[in-house]
Amino acid sequence: MNLFVKETSQKNPETIIFLHGGGLAGWIWDEQVKAFPDYHCLVPDLPEHGQSAEVKPFTIVGAAGMVIDLIRSRAHNGKAHLVGLSLGAQIIVQILATHPEVVDHALISGTLIRGIPHGDILLKLLDYTFKVYEPVKDTDFFIKANMRTYNISKSYFEKFKEATLQLKADSLNRILHENLFFKLPSGLEKANVPVLVMMGEKDYKVIKESARDLVKVLPNSEAYVVPKRGHVWNMESPELFNQVLRSFITGNPIPNVVEPLCPHR
């Protein structure tokens, strides 16, 4: 089955592809798509998410292959600017490692690439957690609590609830396994394309450590922190996100409202 893909402004010469985070869907990029009417935008729902819920099973390698196919078949000039959050960012890292030739610029945010230590213990904990979580995952209480965790506006409740209902518990289990155990793939040192590594100041420590690992291996990359923002900062501060993205893909200086990630910060 093919991925569901939202497409806008097809006649514009340059293509941007937006990849959402785990457990969500392409609608998280609505404010970005509105702000880039001068670009051809492609916004897929990733496998086992949203309107691609029946595209199974989810793997980062498999999803990367589908995005590469999307670029080759629908992006203009066989290349795209790639924008990814969390799980979507991991997919972009995989693409950079294997097919950097299809990438024009890449903005990745909240990218976990260190894997999680004590994997056997974590797997057992995840299995136990899902037995407890599955009966209540679709309740309004848990959905609102999850939204508060990421500081997502209440105005998105209906879309967030729809994404939660579309995502089955066994799918979420597979997706989390892929996300938590993803490690730095080989080949990134050959990806000589501009890469902007971003994270919110409130993001997890391991995300910042992962960012340092990424800029060490990616030859044309830099990393920035967004003050006072969390993991899903494109929804917290869409205007700022759009400003950073536009500056990056047009080759202009990154706005000084975000801070460079120092090597030992």
C-alpha positions in Angstrom: 0.0 0.0 0.0 1.1 3.6 -0.7 1.5 6.2 2.0 -1.2 8.9 2.3 0.5 12.2 1.2 -0.9 15.7 1.4 0.4 17.8 -1.5 0.3 21.6 -2.0 1.5 24.2 -4.5 2.6 21.5 -7.0 3.7 24.1 -9.7 6.5 25.6 -7.5 10.0 24.6 -8.5 11.4 23.4 -5.1 10.0 20.7 -2.9 9.8 20.4 0.9 8.9 17.1 2.5 7.8 17.2 6.1 8.0 14.1 8.3 6.1 14.0 11.6 7.0 12.4 14.9 5.9 9.1 16.4 2.3 8.7 17.3 1.2 11.8 15.4 0.5 12.5 11.7 1.1 15.0 9.0 -1.3 17.6 10.4 1.4 18.7 12.9 3.0 20.6 10.0 -0.2 22.6 9.0 1.3 25.9 10.2 4.5 25.2 8.2 2.6 24.3 5.0 0.6 27.5 5.3 3.8 29.5 5.7 5.5 28.0 2.6 3.0 28.6 -0.3 6.0 29.4 -2.5 7.2 25.8 -2.2 5.9 22.5 -3.4 5.1 20.7 -0.2 4.6 16.9 0.4 3.4 15.8 3.8 3.1 12.0 4.2 1.5 10.1 7.1 4.2 7.6 8.0 3.5 3.9 8.0 1.1 2.8 10.8 0.2 6.4 11.5 -2.8 8.6 10.6 -4.3 7.8 7.2 -1.3 5.4 6.5 -2.3 3.2 9.5 -2.7 0.1 7.3 0.8 0.4 5.8 2.6 -2.1 7.9 5.0 -2.9 9.5 6.8 0.3 10.5 10.5 0.3 10.4 12.9 3.2 10.1 14.7 1.6 7.2 11.4 0.8 5.4 10.0 4.2 6.0 13.2 5.8 4.7 12.8 3.7 1.5 9.3 4.9 1.0 10.3 8.6 1.4 13.2 8.1 -1.1 10.6 6.6 -3.6 8.4 9.6 -2.9 11.2 12.0 -3.7 12.1 10.2 -6.9 8.5 10.0 -8.1 7.0 13.3 -7.0 9.7 15.8 -5.8 10.9 18.3 -8.4 14.3 17.8 -9.9 14.7 14.5 -8.0 15.6 16.3 -4.8 13.8 17.7 -1.7 14.4 19.8 1.4 13.6 17.4 4.2 12.2 18.5 7.5 11.7 16.0 10.3 10.7 15.8 14.0 11.8 13.0 16.3 10.9 9.8 14.5 10.7 11.7 11.2 14.2 13.1 11.9 15.5 9.6 12.4 14.1 8.6 9.0 16.0 11.6 7.5 19.2 10.5 9.2 18.8 7.1 7.6 18.2 8.7 4.2 21.3 10.8 4.6 23.4 7.7 5.4 22.2 5.8 2.3 20.9 8.2 -0.4 22.2 11.8 0.3 21.9 12.6 -3.4 18.1 13.0 -3.0 18.4 15.6 -0.2 18.8 19.3 -0.9 18.8 20.6 2.7 17.8 18.7 5.9 16.4 20.2 9.1 16.1 17.6 11.9 14.8 18.2 15.4 14.7 16.1 18.5 16.7 13.3 16.9 17.6 10.3 19.1 20.5 8.4 17.7 22.3 7.0 20.7 19.9 4.1 21.4 18.9 3.3 24.9 21.2 1.4 27.3 20.1 -1.8 29.1 18.0 -2.8 26.2 16.8 -6.1 27.6 15.4 -4.5 30.7 13.7 -1.7 28.7 12.1 -4.3 26.4 10.6 -6.0 29.4 9.4 -2.7 30.8 7.9 -1.7 27.5 6.0 -4.9 27.2 4.6 -4.5 30.8 3.8 -0.8 30.1 1.7 -1.7 27.0 -0.3 -4.2 28.9 -1.3 -1.4 31.3 -1.5 1.3 28.7 -3.6 -0.4 26.0 -7.0 -0.4 27.8 -6.7 3.4 28.5 -4.7 4.8 25.6 -7.8 6.2 23.8 -9.4 7.9 26.7 -9.7 11.7 26.7 -7.8 11.9 30.0 -4.7 10.2 28.7 -4.8 12.0 25.4 -5.0 15.4 27.2 -2.2 14.4 29.5 0.0 13.4 26.5 -0.7 16.8 24.9 0.3 18.6 28.1 3.6 16.7 28.1 4.5 18.3 24.8 2.8 21.7 25.5 0.5 21.2 22.6 -2.4 23.7 22.4 -5.9 22.4 23.5 -7.1 23.6 20.0 -5.4 20.5 18.6 -7.3 18.0 20.8 -9.6 16.6 18.1 -6.7 16.0 15.7 -4.5 14.6 18.4 -7.4 12.3 19.5 -8.0 11.1 15.9 -4.2 10.3 15.5 -4.3 8.4 18.8 -7.4 6.4 17.8 -5.8 5.6 14.4 -2.6 4.3 16.0 -3.1 0.8 17.4 -1.3 -0.4 20.5 0.7 -3.1 18.6 1.7 -0.4 16.1 2.9 1.9 18.8 4.9 -0.9 20.4 6.7 -1.5 17.1 7.2 2.3 16.5 8.7 2.8 20.0 11.1 -0.1 19.6 12.3 1.4 16.3 12.6 4.9 17.9 14.3 3.9 21.1 16.9 1.6 19.6 17.9 3.6 16.6 21.6 4.2 16.4 23.9 6.3 14.2 24.0 4.5 10.8 27.2 4.1 8.8 27.7 6.3 5.8 26.7 9.7 7.3 30.3 11.0 6.8 29.6 11.0 3.1 26.5 13.1 3.3 27.9 16.4 2.3 24.6 18.3 2.2 23.6 21.1 4.6 22.0 19.7 7.8 20.6 21.8 10.6 20.3 19.9 13.8 17.7 21.4 16.2 16.3 20.7 19.6 14.2 22.5 22.2 16.0 23.6 25.4 13.5 21.5 27.4 14.3 18.4 25.3 15.9 15.3 26.9 19.6 15.3 27.7 20.1 12.4 25.4 18.7 14.4 22.5 21.4 17.1 23.0 24.1 14.4 23.3 22.7 12.9 20.1 23.0 16.3 18.4 26.7 16.5 19.3 27.2 13.0 17.8 25.5 14.1 14.6 27.5 17.2 14.0 30.7 15.3 14.6 30.0 12.9 11.8 28.0 15.1 9.3 30.5 17.2 7.4 28.2 20.1 6.6 26.1 20.5 9.7 25.5 22.8 12.7 23.3 22.5 15.8 21.1 25.0 17.6 19.0 25.0 20.7 15.6 26.8 20.9 15.3 28.5 24.3 12.4 27.7 26.5 10.8 25.3 24.1 10.2 21.6 24.1 10.3 18.6 21.8 7.4 19.7 19.5 8.5 23.3 19.1 7.2 23.6 15.6 3.7 23.6 17.2 4.7 25.6 20.2 6.3 28.4 18.2 5.3 27.9 14.5 6.4 31.4 13.4 9.9 30.9 14.9 10.1 27.4 13.3 9.1 28.8 10.0 11.6 31.7 10.2 14.4 29.2 11.0 13.5 26.8 8.2 13.2 29.5 5.6 16.5 31.1 6.6 18.2 27.7 6.4 16.9 26.5 3.1 17.5 29.9 1.4 21.1 30.1 2.7 20.5 33.1 5.0 21.9 33.4 8.6 20.0 31.4 11.3 18.0 33.8 13.5 19.9 34.8 16.6 16.9 34.0 18.8 18.1 30.4 18.7 21.4 29.5 20.3 24.3 27.5 18.9 24.8 24.2 20.7 28.4 24.4 22.1 30.4 21.2 21.9 30.5 20.8 25.7 27.3 22.5 26.7 
